[in-house]
Amino acid sequence: MGITYHRELYQGSEEWHAARCGILTASEMKLIVTPTMKVASNEKERAHLYELLAQRITKYVEPRYIGDDMMRGHEDEVYARAAYADKFGVEVEEVGLITNDRWGFTLGYSPDGLVGNDGLIEIKSRRQKFQVETIIENVGADQSETIPADFVIQVQTGLLVSERKWLDFISYSGGLPMATIRVHPDPKIQDAILAAATAFESRLAVKLAAYHDAVRSNPRLVPTERRIELEIAA
C-alpha cells in the first residue's frame, strides 16, 4: 500500500496507457472537483465516470486525437526541462507514472520530472498570450507568485499522490521568458480532492455493479469483439 514509481514506462506509450487504464489521474481531477473545491455533479463528471467505468470493464483505453497544441507541448517539454536543469543546476529524472493507493483506491500522476528526493516539475507549453498573462498576473514585480488557477487541482493532486514537499510549475512559451513557480502542498485543497475522489469511487462502484447485473440478467445483450484496426481508422 502506498506510492509506486513506474520508472519503466514511457509517457504516451501503450504500456503507459495500460497502466493508467481505469484510474483517476491528476490531469483529469478537475473534472470531478469544481474550482470552488466542491464535489462536481455535472455532465463532465458523469462523462468521466462512464469513461473510467468502461476502461475498468474492457481493460482498454480508446485512442485520442493528437492536436497541434499537444504536439507542440511534447517538443516544448524537452526544451523546458533542459532549461530548468541548466538554470538551477539540478538533475531531473524522468518517470512515466506515480501511483498511490493508500486511500483504498488508486490515484495516478505523470510528472514531467523528479528533482532529488523532495521535488517535482510540471511543465506547461503555453500560447504566447497566456504566457504574457502568467508573467504579469502570476509572477509580477512583487514576487507574490501563484500558479494559474486552471492548474491548481492538477498540481495539488500531483503533490498528494507523490507525497513530495514541493513542485516547480514551469510555464514555457518559446521566445518569451520561462516562468518557474514553486508550489507546496495545500492541505485544504488536497482534502477537497480526496473527498471528491472518494465520492467518485463510490459512485463508480455502484454503476459497475449495475452493469454486471444488467449483463447477467438480460439475454438480449449480445457479446461482441473489438475491432481495433477499424476503430483507429474511424
Residue frames as qw, qx, qy, qz and C-alpha x, y, z in Angstrom:
[[0.000, 0.887, 0.462, 0.000, 0.00, 0.00, 0.00],
 [0.284, -0.765, 0.067, 0.574, 1.29, 3.47, -0.83],
 [0.294, 0.813, -0.268, -0.425, 3.45, 5.05, -3.51],
 [0.811, 0.068, 0.488, 0.316, 4.74, 3.18, -6.58],
 [0.104, 0.728, -0.353, -0.579, 7.12, 4.73, -9.12],
 [0.843, 0.367, 0.389, 0.059, 6.66, 3.27, -12.61],
 [0.168, -0.734, 0.400, 0.523, 10.05, 4.26, -13.95],
 [0.441, -0.031, 0.795, 0.415, 9.96, 1.72, -16.77],
 [0.384, 0.702, 0.600, -0.001, 7.05, 3.43, -18.50],
 [0.240, -0.012, 0.279, 0.930, 7.40, 6.00, -21.28],
 [0.284, 0.506, 0.415, -0.701, 4.65, 8.62, -21.24],
 [0.520, 0.499, -0.210, -0.661, 2.30, 8.21, -24.17],
 [0.174, 0.259, -0.922, -0.229, 3.26, 4.59, -24.86],
 [0.685, -0.224, -0.546, -0.426, 0.78, 1.69, -25.00],
 [0.580, -0.169, -0.694, 0.391, 2.21, 0.38, -21.71],
 [0.049, 0.000, -0.336, 0.941, 1.70, 3.80, -20.09],
 [0.525, -0.157, -0.237, -0.802, -1.92, 3.96, -21.23],
 [0.708, -0.191, -0.671, -0.109, -2.45, 0.43, -19.93],
 [0.408, -0.101, -0.630, 0.653, -1.03, 1.35, -16.51],
 [0.144, 0.044, 0.209, -0.966, -3.37, 4.37, -16.27],
 [0.371, -0.242, -0.706, -0.553, -6.40, 2.44, -17.53],
 [0.536, -0.551, -0.608, -0.198, -9.43, 3.00, -15.33],
 [0.518, -0.431, -0.429, 0.601, -7.75, 5.08, -12.62],
 [0.029, -0.983, -0.181, 0.025, -8.28, 8.68, -11.56],
 [0.685, 0.103, 0.001, 0.721, -5.30, 10.79, -12.61],
 [0.246, -0.529, -0.192, 0.789, -4.15, 14.28, -11.72],
 [0.059, -0.053, 0.434, 0.897, -4.66, 15.71, -15.21],
 [0.309, -0.386, -0.665, -0.560, -8.38, 14.81, -15.15],
 [0.255, -0.367, -0.721, 0.530, -9.12, 15.55, -11.50],
 [0.116, 0.161, 0.046, -0.979, -10.57, 18.93, -12.49],
 [0.413, -0.176, -0.651, -0.613, -13.49, 17.00, -14.00],
 [0.567, -0.451, -0.689, -0.009, -14.64, 15.79, -10.58],
 [0.378, -0.520, -0.370, 0.671, -13.64, 18.79, -8.40],
 [0.200, 0.904, 0.317, 0.207, -15.12, 22.24, -9.01],
 [0.387, 0.548, -0.202, 0.714, -12.98, 25.43, -8.95],
 [0.406, -0.651, 0.202, -0.609, -14.54, 26.15, -5.53],
 [0.109, 0.320, -0.900, 0.276, -13.25, 22.76, -4.30],
 [0.703, 0.008, 0.399, -0.589, -16.64, 21.07, -4.18],
 [0.466, 0.046, 0.870, 0.154, -17.57, 17.60, -5.40],
 [0.248, 0.218, -0.440, -0.835, -18.63, 18.03, -9.02],
 [0.438, 0.358, 0.807, -0.171, -22.06, 16.88, -10.19],
 [0.389, 0.668, -0.111, -0.625, -22.39, 17.80, -13.84],
 [0.874, 0.458, -0.020, -0.163, -22.14, 16.39, -17.37],
 [0.388, 0.689, -0.595, 0.141, -18.34, 16.42, -17.44],
 [0.357, -0.411, 0.758, -0.358, -18.15, 14.48, -14.18],
 [0.836, 0.143, 0.419, -0.324, -20.70, 11.91, -15.40],
 [0.743, 0.613, -0.253, -0.089, -18.92, 11.54, -18.73],
 [0.163, 0.626, -0.729, 0.224, -15.63, 10.89, -16.95],
 [0.619, -0.222, 0.648, -0.385, -17.28, 8.37, -14.63],
 [0.895, 0.320, 0.233, -0.205, -18.53, 6.34, -17.59],
 [0.516, 0.719, -0.464, 0.034, -15.17, 6.72, -19.36],
 [0.082, -0.515, 0.802, -0.290, -13.30, 5.16, -16.43],
 [0.753, -0.004, 0.524, -0.398, -16.06, 2.62, -15.86],
 [0.844, 0.501, -0.083, -0.171, -15.75, 1.46, -19.47],
 [0.339, 0.669, -0.642, 0.157, -11.98, 1.21, -19.11],
 [0.381, -0.363, 0.765, -0.371, -12.30, -0.93, -15.99],
 [0.850, 0.205, 0.352, -0.335, -14.75, -3.23, -17.76],
 [0.820, 0.569, -0.063, -0.019, -12.80, -3.60, -21.03],
 [0.699, -0.469, 0.267, 0.469, -9.22, -3.03, -19.78],
 [0.537, 0.367, 0.415, 0.636, -8.82, -0.83, -22.85],
 [0.064, -0.670, -0.104, 0.732, -8.16, 2.89, -23.42],
 [0.586, 0.696, 0.396, 0.123, -9.62, 4.25, -26.64],
 [0.537, 0.071, 0.162, 0.825, -7.19, 6.24, -28.83],
 [0.016, 0.868, 0.295, -0.400, -7.45, 10.02, -28.79],
 [0.529, 0.762, 0.123, 0.353, -6.73, 12.61, -31.44],
 [0.581, -0.413, -0.019, 0.702, -3.37, 14.34, -31.02],
 [0.270, 0.926, 0.253, 0.070, -3.76, 18.01, -31.97],
 [0.473, 0.675, -0.171, 0.540, -1.27, 20.78, -32.73],
 [0.342, -0.790, 0.281, -0.425, -1.15, 22.01, -29.13],
 [0.904, -0.355, 0.237, -0.023, -0.28, 18.55, -27.86],
 [0.845, 0.355, 0.004, 0.400, 2.40, 18.07, -30.49],
 [0.189, 0.777, -0.228, 0.556, 3.94, 21.44, -29.60],
 [0.624, -0.682, 0.227, -0.307, 3.72, 20.54, -25.93],
 [0.971, -0.105, 0.088, 0.195, 5.78, 17.38, -26.38],
 [0.640, 0.496, -0.079, 0.582, 8.53, 19.34, -28.13],
 [0.107, -0.799, 0.170, -0.567, 8.46, 22.25, -25.69],
 [0.828, -0.549, 0.046, -0.101, 8.69, 19.90, -22.71],
 [0.880, 0.081, -0.048, 0.465, 12.14, 18.76, -23.82],
 [0.334, 0.576, -0.097, 0.740, 13.45, 22.35, -24.10],
 [0.437, -0.741, 0.048, -0.507, 11.81, 23.46, -20.85],
 [0.914, -0.395, -0.034, 0.083, 13.21, 20.54, -18.88],
 [0.754, 0.197, -0.069, 0.623, 16.73, 21.22, -20.19],
 [0.082, 0.680, -0.054, 0.726, 16.44, 24.97, -19.49],
 [0.658, -0.683, -0.003, -0.315, 15.25, 24.30, -15.94],
 [0.927, -0.221, -0.048, 0.299, 18.07, 21.83, -15.22],
 [0.579, 0.377, -0.054, 0.721, 20.66, 24.29, -16.59],
 [0.133, -0.747, -0.002, -0.652, 19.27, 27.34, -14.78],
 [0.650, -0.650, 0.160, -0.360, 19.01, 25.71, -11.36],
 [0.173, 0.574, -0.787, 0.144, 21.91, 23.28, -11.64],
 [0.662, -0.148, 0.618, -0.398, 19.89, 20.16, -10.89],
 [0.064, 0.082, -0.930, -0.354, 19.37, 16.74, -12.40],
 [0.660, 0.101, 0.144, -0.730, 15.83, 15.96, -13.49],
 [0.202, -0.059, 0.974, 0.082, 14.79, 12.32, -13.57],
 [0.553, 0.041, -0.353, -0.753, 12.03, 11.36, -15.99],
 [0.212, 0.051, 0.939, -0.267, 9.45, 8.85, -14.77],
 [0.160, -0.250, -0.739, -0.605, 6.38, 7.56, -16.56],
 [0.554, -0.542, -0.378, -0.506, 3.87, 7.35, -13.75],
 [0.018, 0.173, -0.749, 0.639, 3.44, 7.56, -9.98],
 [0.579, -0.433, -0.529, -0.445, 0.52, 5.77, -8.32],
 [0.060, -0.217, 0.679, -0.699, -0.66, 5.88, -4.73],
 [0.555, -0.315, -0.658, -0.401, -3.32, 3.57, -3.27],
 [0.205, 0.027, -0.731, 0.651, -3.16, 4.37, 0.42],
 [0.396, 0.001, 0.216, -0.892, -6.79, 5.60, 0.48],
 [0.579, 0.204, 0.747, -0.257, -8.34, 2.29, -0.59],
 [0.677, 0.679, 0.285, 0.028, -8.35, 3.34, -4.25],
 [0.663, -0.078, 0.262, 0.697, -5.63, 4.36, -6.67],
 [0.213, 0.943, 0.046, -0.252, -4.74, 7.85, -7.83],
 [0.791, 0.140, 0.252, 0.540, -2.18, 8.44, -10.57],
 [0.035, 0.948, -0.083, -0.304, 0.13, 11.25, -11.62],
 [0.811, 0.304, 0.169, 0.471, 2.56, 11.51, -14.54],
 [0.252, -0.854, 0.056, 0.451, 5.09, 14.18, -13.58],
 [0.600, 0.784, -0.133, 0.090, 7.36, 15.89, -16.07],
 [0.545, 0.461, -0.547, 0.437, 10.31, 15.16, -13.84],
 [0.736, -0.620, -0.233, 0.139, 11.58, 14.34, -10.35],
 [0.245, 0.758, -0.351, 0.491, 14.09, 16.60, -8.63],
 [0.003, 0.393, -0.756, 0.524, 16.06, 14.91, -5.87],
 [0.179, -0.225, -0.939, 0.188, 14.04, 13.18, -3.17],
 [0.040, 0.475, 0.551, -0.685, 11.66, 16.06, -2.45],
 [0.233, 0.521, -0.058, -0.819, 10.74, 17.86, -5.68],
 [0.554, 0.449, 0.682, 0.162, 8.77, 17.56, -8.90],
 [0.042, 0.310, -0.246, -0.917, 8.35, 19.61, -12.04],
 [0.450, 0.584, 0.671, -0.078, 5.18, 20.15, -14.06],
 [0.181, -0.220, 0.394, 0.874, 5.71, 21.76, -17.47],
 [0.435, 0.691, 0.529, -0.230, 3.02, 23.58, -19.42],
 [0.330, 0.087, 0.470, 0.814, 3.54, 24.65, -23.02],
 [0.135, 0.702, 0.466, -0.522, 1.59, 27.89, -23.41],
 [0.394, 0.718, 0.359, 0.448, 0.40, 30.04, -26.24],
 [0.403, 0.212, -0.177, 0.873, 2.19, 33.38, -26.09],
 [0.306, -0.593, -0.128, -0.733, -0.87, 35.34, -24.92],
 [0.801, -0.535, -0.245, -0.110, -1.22, 33.07, -21.90],
 [0.749, -0.044, -0.250, 0.613, 2.49, 33.24, -21.17],
 [0.128, 0.432, -0.068, 0.890, 2.42, 37.03, -21.11],
 [0.575, -0.598, -0.178, -0.530, -0.61, 36.92, -18.84],
 [0.872, -0.343, -0.295, 0.188, 1.13, 34.48, -16.49],
 [0.560, 0.164, -0.219, 0.782, 4.27, 36.61, -16.29],
 [0.107, -0.468, 0.028, -0.877, 2.22, 39.69, -15.37],
 [0.657, -0.469, -0.118, -0.579, -0.51, 38.19, -13.21],
 [0.939, -0.295, -0.176, -0.028, 1.17, 35.18, -11.58],
 [0.735, 0.004, -0.208, 0.645, 4.79, 36.25, -11.19],
 [0.069, -0.947, -0.200, -0.242, 4.84, 40.02, -11.32],
 [0.306, 0.643, -0.375, 0.594, 7.29, 42.51, -9.86],
 [0.500, -0.615, 0.320, -0.519, 6.11, 41.96, -6.29],
 [0.266, 0.322, -0.904, 0.097, 7.19, 38.29, -6.42],
 [0.580, -0.032, 0.573, -0.579, 3.92, 37.11, -4.87],
 [0.264, 0.243, -0.813, -0.459, 3.99, 34.01, -7.04],
 [0.673, 0.141, 0.591, -0.423, 0.92, 31.87, -7.64],
 [0.219, 0.000, 0.842, 0.493, 0.15, 29.46, -10.44],
 [0.395, -0.056, -0.368, -0.840, -2.72, 29.98, -12.92],
 [0.613, -0.092, 0.476, -0.623, -5.99, 28.79, -11.41],
 [0.831, 0.273, -0.282, -0.394, -6.58, 26.27, -14.22],
 [0.653, 0.333, -0.663, 0.153, -3.71, 24.11, -12.98],
 [0.317, -0.524, 0.542, -0.576, -4.15, 24.23, -9.20],
 [0.892, -0.140, 0.232, -0.361, -6.12, 20.99, -8.87],
 [0.890, 0.359, -0.261, 0.103, -3.73, 19.03, -11.10],
 [0.311, 0.597, -0.546, 0.498, -0.64, 20.30, -9.28],
 [0.472, -0.443, 0.511, -0.565, -2.07, 19.66, -5.81],
 [0.971, 0.021, 0.059, -0.229, -3.12, 16.17, -6.90],
 [0.727, 0.484, -0.413, 0.259, 0.42, 15.55, -8.10],
 [0.007, -0.549, 0.601, -0.582, 1.82, 16.61, -4.74],
 [0.757, -0.259, 0.318, -0.508, -0.79, 14.46, -2.97],
 [0.970, 0.191, -0.121, -0.085, -0.02, 11.34, -5.00],
 [0.651, 0.482, -0.430, 0.399, 3.76, 11.72, -4.83],
 [0.660, -0.711, -0.197, 0.146, 3.81, 12.94, -1.21],
 [0.619, 0.208, -0.067, 0.754, 6.69, 15.23, -2.18],
 [0.303, -0.563, -0.348, 0.686, 7.49, 18.53, -0.47],
 [0.146, 0.679, -0.041, -0.718, 7.36, 20.88, -3.43],
 [0.632, 0.451, 0.557, 0.295, 6.63, 21.18, -7.14],
 [0.106, -0.457, 0.227, 0.854, 8.11, 23.68, -9.57],
 [0.540, 0.671, 0.496, -0.111, 5.43, 24.71, -12.06],
 [0.323, -0.296, 0.447, 0.780, 7.10, 25.65, -15.35],
 [0.490, 0.753, 0.357, -0.256, 5.23, 27.80, -17.84],
 [0.445, -0.281, 0.542, 0.655, 7.01, 27.77, -21.22],
 [0.564, 0.768, 0.291, -0.092, 6.49, 29.61, -24.49],
 [0.708, 0.034, 0.250, 0.660, 9.41, 29.80, -26.91],
 [0.267, 0.560, 0.194, 0.760, 10.59, 33.38, -27.41],
 [0.385, -0.764, -0.004, -0.518, 9.32, 34.57, -24.01],
 [0.061, -0.488, 0.740, -0.460, 10.83, 34.21, -20.53],
 [0.607, -0.193, -0.768, -0.070, 10.16, 30.85, -18.90],
 [0.438, -0.574, 0.242, -0.648, 8.26, 31.21, -15.62],
 [0.560, -0.026, -0.802, 0.207, 9.08, 28.87, -12.75],
 [0.458, -0.527, 0.137, -0.702, 6.74, 28.99, -9.73],
 [0.233, 0.111, -0.917, 0.306, 7.26, 26.84, -6.65],
 [0.667, -0.366, -0.203, -0.616, 4.18, 25.23, -5.13],
 [0.021, -0.221, 0.879, -0.422, 3.85, 23.44, -1.77],
 [0.237, -0.371, -0.892, -0.101, 1.12, 21.05, -0.61],
 [0.332, -0.252, 0.106, -0.903, -2.11, 22.77, 0.41],
 [0.069, 0.091, 0.951, -0.287, -3.94, 20.53, 2.93],
 [0.443, 0.407, 0.390, -0.697, -7.30, 22.23, 2.38],
 [0.560, 0.472, -0.392, -0.557, -7.23, 21.70, -1.38],
 [0.266, 0.249, -0.929, -0.067, -5.92, 18.16, -1.00],
 [0.270, 0.171, 0.809, -0.493, -8.71, 17.31, 1.45],
 [0.574, 0.475, 0.108, -0.658, -11.22, 18.52, -1.13],
 [0.449, 0.440, -0.692, -0.356, -9.54, 16.39, -3.82],
 [0.061, 0.090, -0.979, 0.174, -9.70, 13.30, -1.62],
 [0.424, 0.302, 0.582, -0.625, -13.34, 13.94, -0.71],
 [0.605, 0.501, -0.179, -0.592, -14.27, 14.20, -4.39],
 [0.358, 0.373, -0.837, -0.177, -12.22, 11.14, -5.33],
 [0.151, 0.016, 0.917, -0.369, -13.79, 9.07, -2.54],
 [0.540, 0.414, 0.376, -0.628, -17.30, 10.07, -3.60],
 [0.527, 0.526, -0.457, -0.487, -16.46, 9.40, -7.25],
 [0.179, 0.256, -0.950, -0.012, -15.11, 5.92, -6.49],
 [0.338, 0.185, 0.781, -0.491, -18.28, 5.10, -4.52],
 [0.604, 0.514, 0.085, -0.603, -20.49, 6.15, -7.43],
 [0.414, 0.495, -0.690, -0.327, -18.34, 4.22, -9.86],
 [0.076, -0.115, 0.973, -0.183, -18.64, 1.03, -7.74],
 [0.509, 0.364, 0.552, -0.551, -22.44, 1.33, -7.77],
 [0.589, 0.593, -0.207, -0.508, -22.51, 1.75, -11.56],
 [0.211, 0.417, -0.872, -0.143, -20.10, -1.16, -12.06],
 [0.283, 0.087, 0.901, -0.318, -22.38, -3.44, -10.04],
 [0.572, 0.515, 0.281, -0.573, -25.37, -2.23, -12.09],
 [0.437, 0.562, -0.564, -0.419, -23.52, -3.04, -15.32],
 [0.065, 0.216, -0.974, 0.015, -22.73, -6.60, -14.22],
 [0.419, 0.279, 0.712, -0.489, -26.33, -7.11, -13.07],
 [0.574, 0.575, -0.035, -0.582, -27.60, -5.98, -16.46],
 [0.345, 0.482, -0.754, -0.283, -25.23, -8.28, -18.37],
 [0.100, -0.071, 0.973, -0.198, -26.17, -11.29, -16.24],
 [0.370, 0.367, 0.689, -0.503, -29.91, -10.74, -16.38],
 [0.526, 0.644, 0.040, -0.554, -30.61, -9.58, -19.94],
 [0.723, 0.044, 0.627, 0.286, -30.25, -12.25, -22.66],
 [0.518, 0.807, 0.263, 0.107, -30.70, -9.61, -25.36],
 [0.111, -0.893, 0.395, 0.185, -27.24, -8.21, -24.62],
 [0.941, 0.318, 0.013, 0.112, -25.08, -9.87, -27.30],
 [0.595, -0.576, 0.303, 0.471, -21.29, -10.21, -26.74],
 [0.615, 0.784, -0.042, 0.068, -19.06, -8.64, -29.40],
 [0.781, -0.181, 0.086, 0.592, -15.34, -8.44, -30.17],
 [0.041, -0.873, 0.082, 0.478, -13.36, -5.23, -30.51],
 [0.749, 0.461, 0.249, 0.405, -12.02, -4.48, -33.99],
 [0.400, -0.687, 0.012, 0.606, -9.18, -2.13, -33.14],
 [0.389, -0.026, 0.480, 0.786, -7.98, -1.51, -36.67],
 [0.036, 0.644, 0.585, 0.492, -11.39, -0.17, -37.77],
 [0.349, -0.845, -0.343, 0.217, -11.74, 1.93, -34.62],
 [0.437, -0.485, 0.176, 0.736, -8.42, 3.67, -35.23],
 [0.268, 0.224, 0.579, 0.737, -9.23, 4.25, -38.91],
 [0.094, -0.774, -0.582, -0.230, -12.55, 5.82, -37.99]]
